[in-house]
Amino acid sequence: MKLSLRLPETRAWLPGIVLVLCLSMFAMAAVALFTVGADPESGPRSLPTSVAAQGYQGLKRILVARGHDTATNRFEDGGDVTRADVEIITLDDDNGVYNMAAGARGRRAMRRAEASESSAAESSGSSSQSASSASEDGANMWFTPDKRRSDHILYHPLGRVVIVVAPKWRSGPAPGNPRWAGTPGMISAPELRRMLNVLAPVSAQALPDSARSENDDKDNDGSSELPEAPPGKGVYDDDDQVYTYDKVPYDIRQAHTEGLLTAHGVAGQSAFPADVAVGAIGDLQTISGPNLMPVLVTGDGQPLISRVTVTEGRAQPKVPVYLVSDPDLLNNQILSDPKRVVAALQILDTLSLPAGKKKPSVVFNLTFNNLSFDHDLLHALSRPPYIGVPLSVLIIGLALMWAAFARFGPPQAEEEGAALGRGVRVLADNAARLMAISLKEARLGPAYANMIRDEVLRARGHRQLQPNESPDELADRIGRLYGASESYTALKSKASNLLTVHQLIAVVQRLHAWKTEIDRANT
């Protein structure tokens, strides 16, 4: 038994193909519209959007489940995000904290560092120490605090309270499998110290004319071109301005601990009146400095959470700013123990007391994690109130597509008939429509009778008429000669007295039958 598979005609597939293409087009537009402002997917890194052990996605989900109004900000100026009660900033990506100084002084410092390292390979003793010092100076000149970041934390925050989480882990994907987390390492103290420089103000002044690009390519130290940095300060330029920042001597300690850890509030500080059982943290990190006022410390007095102040009589932060020394107090590792989750929520509740709400709103600032973007038309159209424009266009497009298919449907098969050209059919159709509109179809009877008569006369070759014989009489005589069942003169008389279209159709059919009988008799 043979099974034959018969596929439908190709034109029968056309409506389905068009429907799939239209729906795909609208689906792509919808995906681009609704995902442009969504949180990015992060790999196994120490980011607020990551689900890795060093990420903070668990904290955000806990806050959502608890009833907090949470949001993420990816605009440098805050964008459309409403100012929240608490702003959480995680310093986990150096590209979002450092300012890669590309000015003349920075380039010359790097060239001096490279030259000193080359000369150190050929000498020893004091020369080696000089090379090491120059290399460190070049690195410090290259990795400098970004003024925008510093100003945001201290003077232009998105929250009534700012919580800055210091980094500790250097995490990333596993080699050969980017979806898996690799073994994390700890950030070195010098690098962490450079990242924490954003907690101090950065001042700016115009770059002197003598320090501009005229001598950029010369291998000199440029010491006379830029102001000398005061003690405890650093200076860098970006070809337009000179920036001065504090080199704060942070004391960073990373020690292995065992067992459960209980933190205590500092005497005289009302932030933490009760002890906090933070649980077990294997490698505890503590940070202290002249601009940090401890509010929560360990049993031996090492600060876990400190309030950031501004020294040297400069303007204090606009809102309370707190530094969390160890990220394991808030990152996804708290999910391993319910007690650590309780401790994290207790820390947030206590630090957010100035906001004056039981469940304060929280915004995670992603601009410090190299996840920011600029304002553009697509982002504007994806947010209220302008989102109504693309939604209306999508709905109208779907409605038009549905109306087109509902009105016309699939193409109909053409009936086989006379081999008339498309132009002939169009002309005949137009003529029929015009006559139908004018309601004068019945007057076509005599003309059609004359046309049939002339065709019969030409076909029979009776072109020469007798002197006393009319064309109608000749057609009637030919009909009798070939045995036609009806008389032509009688048919023409009926065609001249028509009142309706149905009578016209009946007479036309009889005239056509009269002509057919003569043609058959002749063959």
BELPE-V869214 format. One record per residue. N is the residue number from 0. RES is the residue in three letters. PHI is phi in whole degrees, -180 to 180 (NA if undefined). PSI is psi in whole degrees, -180 to 180 (* if undefined). D_CENTER is the distance of its C-alpha to the mean C-alpha in Angstrom with 1 decimal. Layout:
BEGIN
N_RES_PHI_PSI_D_CENTER, N_RES_PHI_PSI_D_CENTER
END
This chain:
BEGIN
0_MET_NA_122_56.4, 1_LYS_-94_138_53.7, 2_LEU_-106_122_50.3, 3_SER_-108_133_48.9, 4_LEU_-104_117_45.2, 5_ARG_-107_118_44.8, 6_LEU_-88_144_41.4, 7_PRO_-67_165_40.8, 8_GLU_-63_151_40.7, 9_THR_-60_-36_37.6, 10_ARG_-68_-19_37.3, 11_ALA_-74_-22_37.2, 12_TRP_-81_-17_33.8, 13_LEU_-57_-46_32.3, 14_PRO_-60_-41_31.2, 15_GLY_-65_-40_29.4, 16_ILE_-65_-44_27.7, 17_VAL_-64_-39_26.5, 18_LEU_-63_-45_25.3, 19_VAL_-63_-42_23.2, 20_LEU_-64_-42_21.7, 21_CYS_-66_-45_20.9, 22_LEU_-64_-37_19.4, 23_SER_-64_-40_17.3, 24_MET_-63_-46_16.0, 25_PHE_-68_-34_15.2, 26_ALA_-66_-43_13.6, 27_MET_-63_-40_11.2, 28_ALA_-64_-40_10.4, 29_ALA_-67_-41_10.2, 30_VAL_-63_-45_7.9, 31_ALA_-64_-32_5.3, 32_LEU_-77_-42_6.5, 33_PHE_-92_-13_7.0, 34_THR_-102_-4_4.5, 35_VAL_-66_-32_2.2, 36_GLY_-103_9_5.7, 37_ALA_-78_163_7.0, 38_ASP_-67_137_9.4, 39_PRO_-71_154_9.0, 40_GLU_-83_126_11.7, 41_SER_-112_143_14.7, 42_GLY_-77_-166_17.8, 43_PRO_-74_75_21.3, 44_ARG_-132_174_21.3, 45_SER_-88_67_22.4, 46_LEU_-122_156_19.1, 47_PRO_-62_-24_18.4, 48_THR_-96_6_15.7, 49_SER_-96_147_18.2, 50_VAL_-100_7_20.7, 51_ALA_-69_170_23.2, 52_ALA_-61_-32_26.5, 53_GLN_-93_1_25.6, 54_GLY_-86_-174_22.3, 55_TYR_-130_15_22.0, 56_GLN_-65_-31_19.9, 57_GLY_-63_-41_23.3, 58_LEU_-63_-42_24.2, 59_LYS_-64_-42_21.2, 60_ARG_-68_-35_22.0, 61_ILE_-64_-42_25.6, 62_LEU_-65_-39_25.0, 63_VAL_-65_-45_23.0, 64_ALA_-66_-27_25.9, 65_ARG_-80_-15_28.4, 66_GLY_107_9_27.1, 67_HIS_-78_145_25.4, 68_ASP_-83_108_22.6, 69_THR_-112_151_19.9, 70_ALA_-153_166_16.7, 71_THR_-124_144_14.6, 72_ASN_-118_129_14.3, 73_ARG_-123_6_12.1, 74_PHE_-97_140_13.7, 75_GLU_-64_-33_16.9, 76_ASP_-99_12_18.8, 77_GLY_94_-23_17.6, 78_GLY_59_-136_15.4, 79_ASP_-94_6_15.8, 80_VAL_-72_127_16.9, 81_THR_-70_141_20.5, 82_ARG_-58_125_23.0, 83_ALA_-95_174_23.7, 84_ASP_-76_-38_27.1, 85_VAL_-131_132_26.2, 86_GLU_-112_127_23.7, 87_ILE_-109_124_23.4, 88_ILE_-121_125_22.8, 89_THR_-111_122_23.1, 90_LEU_-90_76_24.4, 91_ASP_-117_4_23.3, 92_ASP_-139_114_21.9, 93_ASP_-65_-22_24.3, 94_ASN_-66_-21_21.8, 95_GLY_-92_-6_20.7, 96_VAL_-116_-41_24.3, 97_TYR_-74_153_26.3, 98_ASN_-112_107_26.8, 99_MET_-72_90_27.5, 100_ALA_-62_114_30.4, 101_ALA_-108_17_30.8, 102_GLY_-77_-179_33.7, 103_ALA_-61_-45_37.2, 104_ARG_-66_-39_38.5, 105_GLY_-66_-42_35.8, 106_ARG_-66_-39_36.4, 107_ARG_-69_-36_40.2, 108_ALA_-64_-40_40.0, 109_MET_-67_-37_38.2, 110_ARG_-67_-37_40.8, 111_ARG_-65_-39_43.6, 112_ALA_-65_-42_42.2, 113_GLU_-67_-40_42.1, 114_ALA_-66_-39_45.6, 115_SER_-67_-38_47.0, 116_GLU_-67_-36_45.7, 117_SER_-67_-42_47.4, 118_SER_-71_-27_50.6, 119_ALA_-68_-28_50.5, 120_ALA_-69_-18_50.9, 121_GLU_-104_-5_54.2, 122_SER_-136_-178_55.7, 123_SER_-147_-179_55.9, 124_GLY_71_-129_56.8, 125_SER_-62_-31_55.9, 126_SER_-65_-38_53.9, 127_SER_-66_-41_51.7, 128_GLN_-65_-38_51.1, 129_SER_-64_-40_50.4, 130_ALA_-65_-42_47.8, 131_SER_-63_-42_46.1, 132_SER_-65_-42_46.0, 133_ALA_-67_-37_44.6, 134_SER_-64_-43_41.9, 135_GLU_-66_-38_40.9, 136_ASP_-64_-40_41.0, 137_GLY_-66_-40_38.7, 138_ALA_-66_-44_36.2, 139_ASN_-64_-35_36.3, 140_MET_-68_-33_36.0, 141_TRP_-80_-42_32.9, 142_PHE_-101_97_31.1, 143_THR_-125_156_31.4, 144_PRO_-68_142_29.7, 145_ASP_-82_126_27.0, 146_LYS_-62_-37_28.4, 147_ARG_-61_-42_25.2, 148_ARG_-67_-45_24.8, 149_SER_-63_-45_28.4, 150_ASP_-64_-35_28.4, 151_HIS_-65_-47_25.5, 152_ILE_-64_-44_27.3, 153_LEU_-88_-37_30.6, 154_TYR_-128_-13_30.3, 155_HIS_-135_58_26.8, 156_PRO_-79_166_25.5, 157_LEU_-98_-3_23.0, 158_GLY_-132_164_25.6, 159_ARG_-77_-14_29.3, 160_VAL_-140_137_29.7, 161_VAL_-115_129_27.9, 162_ILE_-116_114_28.1, 163_VAL_-102_124_27.6, 164_VAL_-102_118_27.7, 165_ALA_-72_146_29.4, 166_PRO_-80_156_28.4, 167_LYS_-139_-35_30.9, 168_TRP_-101_142_29.3, 169_ARG_-108_98_28.1, 170_SER_-114_163_26.1, 171_GLY_-178_177_24.1, 172_PRO_-70_156_23.9, 173_ALA_-73_145_27.2, 174_PRO_-61_129_28.5, 175_GLY_86_-12_28.1, 176_ASN_-145_91_25.8, 177_PRO_-67_-14_22.4, 178_ARG_-85_-12_21.8, 179_TRP_-102_153_24.9, 180_ALA_-87_136_25.7, 181_GLY_-83_177_28.4, 182_THR_-71_121_31.3, 183_PRO_-76_150_30.3, 184_GLY_-119_170_32.5, 185_MET_-98_141_33.3, 186_ILE_-70_140_32.4, 187_SER_-71_153_35.5, 188_ALA_-62_-44_37.1, 189_PRO_-60_-40_37.0, 190_GLU_-68_-42_33.3, 191_LEU_-64_-37_32.7, 192_ARG_-64_-40_35.1, 193_ARG_-66_-38_33.2, 194_MET_-68_-33_29.9, 195_LEU_-77_-3_31.8, 196_ASN_-64_-16_33.0, 197_VAL_-72_-10_30.0, 198_LEU_-81_-3_32.0, 199_ALA_-115_152_34.6, 200_PRO_-63_149_34.3, 201_VAL_-120_120_33.7, 202_SER_-100_156_35.7, 203_ALA_-134_148_35.3, 204_GLN_-147_161_37.9, 205_ALA_-63_143_38.1, 206_LEU_-75_130_38.8, 207_PRO_-60_149_42.4, 208_ASP_-62_-31_43.2, 209_SER_-72_-13_45.1, 210_ALA_-103_7_42.1, 211_ARG_-81_-167_39.9, 212_SER_-68_1_39.1, 213_GLU_-62_-40_42.8, 214_ASN_-114_25_43.6, 215_ASP_-63_-37_40.2, 216_ASP_-90_2_41.4, 217_LYS_-87_144_44.8, 218_ASP_-89_74_45.4, 219_ASN_-131_166_46.7, 220_ASP_-81_-15_45.8, 221_GLY_65_25_45.2, 222_SER_-67_-26_46.9, 223_SER_-89_-7_48.5, 224_GLU_-90_-32_45.4, 225_LEU_-117_152_43.3, 226_PRO_-62_143_44.7, 227_GLU_-71_142_45.8, 228_ALA_-73_132_43.9, 229_PRO_-63_165_46.0, 230_PRO_-58_134_46.9, 231_GLY_78_10_44.1, 232_LYS_-121_163_41.5, 233_GLY_-129_152_39.3, 234_VAL_-131_138_38.5, 235_TYR_-150_165_35.9, 236_ASP_-134_161_34.7, 237_ASP_-126_36_31.7, 238_ASP_75_-8_33.9, 239_ASP_-126_-37_33.8, 240_GLN_-137_160_34.7, 241_VAL_-107_130_36.6, 242_TYR_-115_136_35.2, 243_THR_-119_129_37.5, 244_TYR_-133_163_36.4, 245_ASP_-86_134_38.3, 246_LYS_-97_83_39.1, 247_VAL_-74_128_39.5, 248_PRO_-81_73_41.7, 249_TYR_-67_139_39.8, 250_ASP_-97_107_41.8, 251_ILE_-109_125_39.5, 252_ARG_-126_131_41.2, 253_GLN_-125_110_39.9, 254_ALA_-130_146_42.5, 255_HIS_-79_131_42.8, 256_THR_-125_157_43.7, 257_GLU_-132_150_45.0, 258_GLY_84_-180_45.3, 259_LEU_-76_144_43.9, 260_LEU_-115_132_43.0, 261_THR_-119_127_43.8, 262_ALA_-100_154_42.7, 263_HIS_-126_145_44.8, 264_GLY_-74_148_44.2, 265_VAL_-79_138_45.9, 266_ALA_-61_133_49.1, 267_GLY_92_-10_48.7, 268_GLN_-107_126_44.9, 269_SER_-90_4_44.1, 270_ALA_-66_-47_40.5, 271_PHE_-122_87_41.6, 272_PRO_-72_-23_45.0, 273_ALA_-117_162_45.0, 274_ASP_-72_155_44.5, 275_VAL_-124_120_41.2, 276_ALA_-85_95_41.5, 277_VAL_-82_-5_38.5, 278_GLY_85_-157_39.6, 279_ALA_-98_123_39.9, 280_ILE_-124_116_37.9, 281_GLY_-64_-50_39.2, 282_ASP_-118_98_38.4, 283_LEU_-84_135_38.6, 284_GLN_-116_130_37.3, 285_THR_-127_147_38.7, 286_ILE_-135_131_38.2, 287_SER_-134_154_40.7, 288_GLY_-169_167_41.2, 289_PRO_-65_-21_43.0, 290_ASN_-103_14_40.0, 291_LEU_-117_129_39.4, 292_MET_-110_107_41.4, 293_PRO_-62_139_41.4, 294_VAL_-124_-21_41.0, 295_LEU_-140_123_40.8, 296_VAL_-129_165_42.8, 297_THR_-80_-179_44.1, 298_GLY_-63_-30_47.7, 299_ASP_-95_14_48.8, 300_GLY_88_9_47.1, 301_GLN_-83_134_44.0, 302_PRO_-75_130_41.0, 303_LEU_-96_-40_38.0, 304_ILE_-133_133_36.5, 305_SER_-134_152_37.5, 306_ARG_-94_133_36.9, 307_VAL_-84_131_35.9, 308_THR_-122_169_38.4, 309_VAL_-115_127_38.9, 310_THR_-91_179_42.2, 311_GLU_65_27_44.6, 312_GLY_72_14_44.7, 313_ARG_-83_171_41.3, 314_ALA_-62_134_39.1, 315_GLN_-76_162_38.0, 316_PRO_-56_148_34.4, 317_LYS_-65_-37_33.3, 318_VAL_-130_165_32.6, 319_PRO_-60_129_33.9, 320_VAL_-119_126_32.1, 321_TYR_-118_142_32.7, 322_LEU_-110_122_32.4, 323_VAL_-92_114_32.2, 324_SER_-68_-37_34.1, 325_ASP_-116_119_33.2, 326_PRO_-68_-18_29.6, 327_ASP_-66_-9_31.3, 328_LEU_-73_-22_32.2, 329_LEU_-131_-15_28.6, 330_ASN_-78_-173_26.5, 331_ASN_-64_-12_26.3, 332_GLN_-69_-16_29.9, 333_ILE_-67_-20_31.1, 334_LEU_-70_-12_30.4, 335_SER_-74_-14_33.3, 336_ASP_-147_123_35.8, 337_PRO_-58_-30_35.8, 338_LYS_-66_-34_37.9, 339_ARG_-72_-32_35.2, 340_VAL_-64_-44_32.6, 341_VAL_-62_-41_35.3, 342_ALA_-64_-41_35.8, 343_ALA_-63_-44_32.1, 344_LEU_-66_-35_32.0, 345_GLN_-66_-39_35.3, 346_ILE_-63_-47_34.1, 347_LEU_-64_-42_31.1, 348_ASP_-63_-40_33.4, 349_THR_-70_-43_36.0, 350_LEU_-70_-24_33.9, 351_SER_-91_11_32.2, 352_LEU_-58_-38_35.7, 353_PRO_-60_-22_35.4, 354_ALA_-71_-23_32.6, 355_GLY_77_23_35.2, 356_LYS_-127_149_33.3, 357_LYS_-72_-41_34.0, 358_LYS_-124_82_30.4, 359_PRO_-69_153_28.5, 360_SER_-75_147_24.8, 361_VAL_-129_136_22.9, 362_VAL_-124_130_19.8, 363_PHE_-95_120_18.6, 364_ASN_-91_112_17.9, 365_LEU_-92_-3_15.6, 366_THR_-70_-20_16.4, 367_PHE_-85_1_19.6, 368_ASN_-118_22_17.9, 369_ASN_60_35_16.2, 370_LEU_-122_26_12.7, 371_SER_-92_161_12.4, 372_PHE_-143_168_10.5, 373_ASP_-95_163_12.0, 374_HIS_-69_137_12.0, 375_ASP_-149_178_11.0, 376_LEU_-65_-39_11.4, 377_LEU_-65_-41_8.0, 378_HIS_-68_-36_7.7, 379_ALA_-66_-39_11.3, 380_LEU_-74_-15_11.1, 381_SER_-93_6_9.0, 382_ARG_-129_151_11.9, 383_PRO_-62_148_15.6, 384_PRO_-91_-2_17.6, 385_TYR_-76_-11_15.7, 386_ILE_-65_-19_13.7, 387_GLY_-64_-28_17.1, 388_VAL_-67_-57_16.9, 389_PRO_-65_-32_14.2, 390_LEU_-64_-41_15.7, 391_SER_-65_-41_19.1, 392_VAL_-63_-43_18.3, 393_LEU_-63_-43_17.1, 394_ILE_-65_-42_20.3, 395_ILE_-63_-42_22.5, 396_GLY_-61_-44_21.4, 397_LEU_-64_-39_22.1, 398_ALA_-65_-42_25.4, 399_LEU_-64_-40_26.5, 400_MET_-64_-44_25.9, 401_TRP_-64_-42_27.9, 402_ALA_-64_-38_30.6, 403_ALA_-64_-44_31.0, 404_PHE_-72_-36_31.7, 405_ALA_-70_-33_33.8, 406_ARG_-81_-44_35.9, 407_PHE_-104_-39_36.6, 408_GLY_70_-165_35.8, 409_PRO_-72_158_36.6, 410_PRO_-67_139_38.9, 411_GLN_-87_148_42.6, 412_ALA_-73_138_45.1, 413_GLU_-78_137_47.5, 414_GLU_-76_142_51.2, 415_GLU_-78_135_53.7, 416_GLY_-157_-154_56.2, 417_ALA_-64_144_58.0, 418_ALA_-78_68_56.6, 419_LEU_-95_147_55.8, 420_GLY_-73_163_53.3, 421_ARG_-62_-37_50.2, 422_GLY_-65_-38_51.8, 423_VAL_-66_-42_54.9, 424_ARG_-64_-39_53.0, 425_VAL_-66_-43_51.0, 426_LEU_-64_-42_54.2, 427_ALA_-65_-41_56.0, 428_ASP_-65_-42_53.2, 429_ASN_-63_-41_53.1, 430_ALA_-64_-41_56.9, 431_ALA_-64_-40_57.0, 432_ARG_-66_-41_54.4, 433_LEU_-64_-40_56.4, 434_MET_-70_-35_59.6, 435_ALA_-66_-37_58.2, 436_ILE_-67_-40_57.0, 437_SER_-80_-10_60.5, 438_LEU_58_39_62.3, 439_LYS_-123_29_64.9, 440_GLU_-66_-34_64.5, 441_ALA_-64_-24_68.1, 442_ARG_-76_-4_69.6, 443_LEU_-82_-6_68.4, 444_GLY_-58_-56_71.2, 445_PRO_-60_-40_74.0, 446_ALA_-63_-40_71.8, 447_TYR_-67_-38_70.6, 448_ALA_-63_-43_74.3, 449_ASN_-64_-38_75.3, 450_MET_-64_-43_72.5, 451_ILE_-64_-42_73.7, 452_ARG_-60_-48_77.3, 453_ASP_-63_-37_76.6, 454_GLU_-64_-41_74.7, 455_VAL_-67_-42_77.7, 456_LEU_-65_-43_80.2, 457_ARG_-67_-36_78.3, 458_ALA_-70_-32_78.0, 459_ARG_-90_-8_81.7, 460_GLY_80_14_82.8, 461_HIS_-89_74_84.8, 462_ARG_-91_-34_84.0, 463_GLN_-89_116_87.6, 464_LEU_-93_154_88.7, 465_GLN_-69_154_92.3, 466_PRO_-58_-38_93.5, 467_ASN_-100_12_93.9, 468_GLU_-113_126_90.9, 469_SER_-82_164_87.4, 470_PRO_-61_-34_84.1, 471_ASP_-69_-41_83.7, 472_GLU_-66_-38_87.3, 473_LEU_-65_-42_86.6, 474_ALA_-64_-37_83.4, 475_ASP_-68_-38_85.4, 476_ARG_-67_-39_88.1, 477_ILE_-65_-38_85.7, 478_GLY_-61_-43_84.2, 479_ARG_-67_-35_87.7, 480_LEU_-63_-39_88.4, 481_TYR_-100_13_85.4, 482_GLY_75_34_85.8, 483_ALA_-68_143_83.0, 484_SER_-77_-21_83.0, 485_GLU_-126_158_82.4, 486_SER_-89_137_83.8, 487_TYR_-66_-42_81.5, 488_THR_-63_-35_83.2, 489_ALA_-67_-41_82.7, 490_LEU_-66_-41_79.0, 491_LYS_-68_-35_78.6, 492_SER_-64_-40_80.5, 493_LYS_-68_-36_78.0, 494_ALA_-67_-22_75.1, 495_SER_-87_-5_76.5, 496_ASN_-127_55_76.6, 497_LEU_-102_147_73.1, 498_LEU_-119_-29_71.4, 499_THR_-127_166_68.1, 500_VAL_-68_-36_65.5, 501_HIS_-63_-39_66.7, 502_GLN_-64_-38_70.2, 503_LEU_-62_-44_68.9, 504_ILE_-63_-40_67.1, 505_ALA_-64_-45_70.3, 506_VAL_-66_-40_72.4, 507_VAL_-61_-42_70.0, 508_GLN_-63_-39_70.1, 509_ARG_-70_-40_73.9, 510_LEU_-64_-41_74.1, 511_HIS_-65_-38_71.8, 512_ALA_-67_-39_74.0, 513_TRP_-59_-47_77.1, 514_LYS_-64_-38_75.8, 515_THR_-66_-39_74.7, 516_GLU_-63_-40_78.2, 517_ILE_-68_-42_79.8, 518_ASP_-63_-41_77.4, 519_ARG_-68_-39_78.1, 520_ALA_-66_-33_81.9, 521_ASN_-73_-27_81.8, 522_THR_-86_*_80.1
END
